[in-house]
Amino acid sequence: MSVLLQQFARLPVPGRVKTRMQPVLSAEQACALHEALVLWTSRRLLQAGLGTVELWAAGGVDHPLFRRCLGEGVSQICLQRGDDLGHRMQCALASGLRRAAAVLLVGSDCPEIDAGYLRAATRALQHVDLVLGPALDGGFVLIGVRRPVSDGVFANVRWGSETVLEETLNGAQAAGYSVQLLTALQDIDRPEDLPVWEGLQAAVDPAVRR
């Protein structure tokens, strides 16, 4: 089964990304964190070796961060289109399914996603229509599909709330999709999440521990 991997990321602008990290981090530090997570995620997707990797950007596609992702192996930078997050994901997934049998879409906030997690999602899609990777805060860190997402799946989702996963799951099941859930992972959204990010960095680069 051919698989396309899509990464969602926002244009890195201080004061507009990772705002919930303030005031523990300055606007510039929060933006630097965002950029680091975008790079980390794109590298994880590329290293998984499951298929082509695309980066879908919100706010613009022309930025040195995105050009760096291209230089490291991302196939293209696409502009997100849609009225809300659900519509933007729906459009990206539909685009991907015109070019691959299955699509995995992730954000740029969950550095715990690795090759094993992505392979588990791919295996699930051999048996179900839709796979979701739950986030510990009630959202989801991954959505994978092998058929287009209908309007009803995201129709009643309150984005940014603690019920995003539950509402998406309800919408998918009501629309007739078979669904499988993966292991829940931690997003890096708030100051209390920073130790998870620091621990992952330290596991890769011992210099982080010093």
C-alpha positions as CSV (number, residue, x, y, z in Angstrom):
1,M,0.0,0.0,0.0
2,S,1.5,3.3,-1.1
3,V,1.6,5.8,1.8
4,L,2.0,9.6,1.7
5,L,3.0,11.5,4.8
6,Q,1.8,15.0,5.4
7,Q,3.0,17.5,8.1
8,F,1.0,20.5,9.1
9,A,3.0,23.5,10.3
10,R,2.3,27.2,10.9
11,L,4.5,30.0,9.5
12,P,7.0,30.8,12.3
13,V,6.2,34.3,13.5
14,P,7.0,35.4,17.1
15,G,3.8,36.1,19.0
16,R,1.7,33.9,16.7
17,V,3.1,30.4,17.5
18,K,3.3,28.5,20.7
19,T,1.5,31.4,22.5
20,R,0.5,29.2,25.4
21,M,4.2,28.9,26.3
22,Q,4.3,32.6,27.3
23,P,5.2,34.1,29.6
24,V,7.5,31.2,30.6
25,L,9.1,31.6,27.2
26,S,9.4,34.9,25.4
27,A,7.7,35.3,22.0
28,E,11.0,34.8,20.3
29,Q,11.8,31.7,22.4
30,A,8.4,30.2,21.7
31,C,8.9,30.8,18.0
32,A,12.3,29.1,18.2
33,L,10.7,26.1,19.9
34,H,8.1,25.9,17.2
35,E,10.8,25.9,14.5
36,A,12.7,23.2,16.4
37,L,9.6,21.0,16.6
38,V,8.8,21.5,12.9
39,L,12.3,20.3,11.9
40,W,12.3,17.4,14.4
41,T,8.9,16.2,13.0
42,S,9.9,16.5,9.4
43,R,13.1,14.5,10.1
44,R,11.2,11.8,11.9
45,L,8.8,11.5,8.9
46,L,11.7,11.3,6.5
47,Q,13.7,8.8,8.6
48,A,10.6,6.5,8.8
49,G,11.1,5.7,5.1
50,L,7.4,4.9,4.6
51,G,6.8,7.2,1.6
52,T,6.9,10.7,0.3
53,V,6.8,13.5,2.9
54,E,5.0,16.8,2.2
55,L,4.8,19.9,4.5
56,W,1.5,21.8,4.5
57,A,2.0,25.3,5.8
58,A,-0.5,27.8,7.2
59,G,0.2,31.5,6.8
60,G,2.6,31.3,3.9
61,V,5.0,28.9,2.2
62,D,8.1,31.1,1.7
63,H,10.2,30.9,4.9
64,P,13.8,29.7,5.5
65,L,12.5,27.1,7.8
66,F,10.4,25.5,5.1
67,R,13.2,25.8,2.6
68,R,15.4,23.9,5.0
69,C,12.8,21.2,5.2
70,L,12.9,21.0,1.4
71,G,16.7,20.7,1.5
72,E,16.5,17.8,3.9
73,G,14.2,15.8,1.7
74,V,10.6,17.0,2.0
75,S,9.1,16.7,-1.4
76,Q,7.1,20.0,-1.5
77,I,5.6,22.8,0.5
78,C,1.9,23.2,0.1
79,L,-0.4,25.9,1.3
80,Q,-3.2,24.9,3.7
81,R,-6.6,25.9,2.4
82,G,-9.9,25.9,4.3
83,D,-12.0,27.8,6.8
84,D,-11.0,25.9,9.9
85,L,-8.6,23.2,10.9
86,G,-11.0,20.4,10.0
87,H,-11.6,21.8,6.5
88,R,-7.8,22.3,6.0
89,M,-7.1,18.7,7.0
90,Q,-10.0,17.4,4.8
91,C,-8.6,19.3,1.8
92,A,-5.0,18.0,2.4
93,L,-6.1,14.4,2.9
94,A,-8.2,14.5,-0.2
95,S,-5.3,15.9,-2.2
96,G,-3.0,13.1,-0.8
97,L,-5.5,10.3,-1.7
98,R,-5.4,11.3,-5.3
99,R,-1.7,10.3,-5.3
100,A,-1.5,7.5,-2.8
101,A,-3.6,4.7,-1.4
102,A,-3.3,6.0,2.2
103,V,-2.3,9.3,3.8
104,L,-0.9,9.9,7.3
105,L,-1.2,13.5,8.5
106,V,0.5,14.8,11.6
107,G,1.0,18.2,13.3
108,S,4.3,19.6,14.4
109,D,3.6,19.5,18.1
110,C,4.3,15.9,19.0
111,P,8.0,14.9,18.9
112,E,7.1,11.4,20.4
113,I,5.9,10.3,16.9
114,D,8.5,8.0,15.5
115,A,8.9,5.4,12.8
116,G,7.3,2.7,15.0
117,Y,4.2,4.8,15.6
118,L,3.9,5.7,11.9
119,R,4.3,2.0,10.9
120,A,1.5,1.1,13.4
121,A,-0.8,3.6,11.8
122,T,0.0,2.2,8.3
123,R,-0.7,-1.4,9.5
124,A,-4.0,-0.2,11.0
125,L,-5.1,1.2,7.6
126,Q,-4.8,-2.2,6.1
127,H,-7.9,-3.1,8.1
128,V,-9.8,0.1,8.9
129,D,-10.8,3.3,7.0
130,L,-9.4,5.8,9.5
131,V,-6.8,5.7,12.3
132,L,-6.3,8.3,15.0
133,G,-3.4,8.9,17.3
134,P,-4.8,10.4,20.5
135,A,-3.1,13.3,22.4
136,L,-3.1,13.2,26.2
137,D,-4.9,16.6,26.2
138,G,-7.9,15.3,24.4
139,G,-7.0,16.1,20.8
140,F,-5.1,13.9,18.3
141,V,-1.6,13.9,17.0
142,L,-2.2,11.8,13.9
143,I,-4.9,11.1,11.5
144,G,-4.6,8.5,8.8
145,V,-7.1,7.6,6.0
146,R,-7.5,5.4,3.1
147,R,-10.8,7.0,1.9
148,P,-11.7,10.7,1.6
149,V,-13.0,12.3,4.8
150,S,-16.6,13.4,4.5
151,D,-18.0,16.7,5.8
152,G,-19.6,15.0,8.7
153,V,-16.4,13.7,10.3
154,F,-15.3,17.2,11.5
155,A,-18.7,18.9,11.4
156,N,-19.2,19.2,15.2
157,V,-15.6,19.3,16.4
158,R,-14.7,22.2,18.8
159,W,-11.1,22.7,17.8
160,G,-8.8,23.5,20.7
161,S,-11.1,21.9,23.3
162,E,-10.5,18.8,25.4
163,T,-13.1,16.9,23.4
164,V,-11.6,17.1,19.9
165,L,-10.7,13.4,19.8
166,E,-14.1,12.3,21.2
167,E,-16.0,14.5,18.7
168,T,-13.9,13.4,15.8
169,L,-14.4,9.8,16.7
170,N,-18.2,10.3,17.0
171,G,-18.3,12.0,13.7
172,A,-16.3,9.3,11.9
173,Q,-18.4,6.5,13.3
174,A,-21.6,8.3,12.5
175,A,-20.4,8.7,8.9
176,G,-19.8,5.0,8.6
177,Y,-16.0,4.9,9.0
178,S,-14.2,2.0,10.7
179,V,-11.7,3.5,13.1
180,Q,-8.7,2.3,15.1
181,L,-7.0,4.3,17.9
182,L,-3.3,4.2,18.5
183,T,-1.4,4.9,21.8
184,A,-1.9,8.3,23.3
185,L,1.1,10.7,23.1
186,Q,2.1,14.0,24.6
187,D,1.8,17.3,22.6
188,I,4.2,20.1,23.5
189,D,1.8,23.0,23.9
190,R,2.2,24.3,27.5
191,P,5.1,25.0,29.9
192,E,4.4,21.8,31.8
193,D,5.1,19.8,28.6
194,L,8.6,21.1,28.2
195,P,10.3,18.4,30.2
196,V,9.0,15.8,27.7
197,W,10.7,17.8,24.9
198,E,13.9,18.2,26.8
199,G,14.0,14.5,27.6
200,L,13.6,13.6,24.0
201,Q,16.4,16.0,22.9
202,A,18.7,14.7,25.7
203,A,18.1,11.1,24.5
204,V,19.4,12.1,21.0
205,D,22.0,14.6,22.0
206,P,23.8,14.1,25.3
207,A,25.0,17.8,25.2
208,V,21.4,18.8,26.0
209,R,21.8,17.3,29.5
210,R,24.8,19.5,30.3
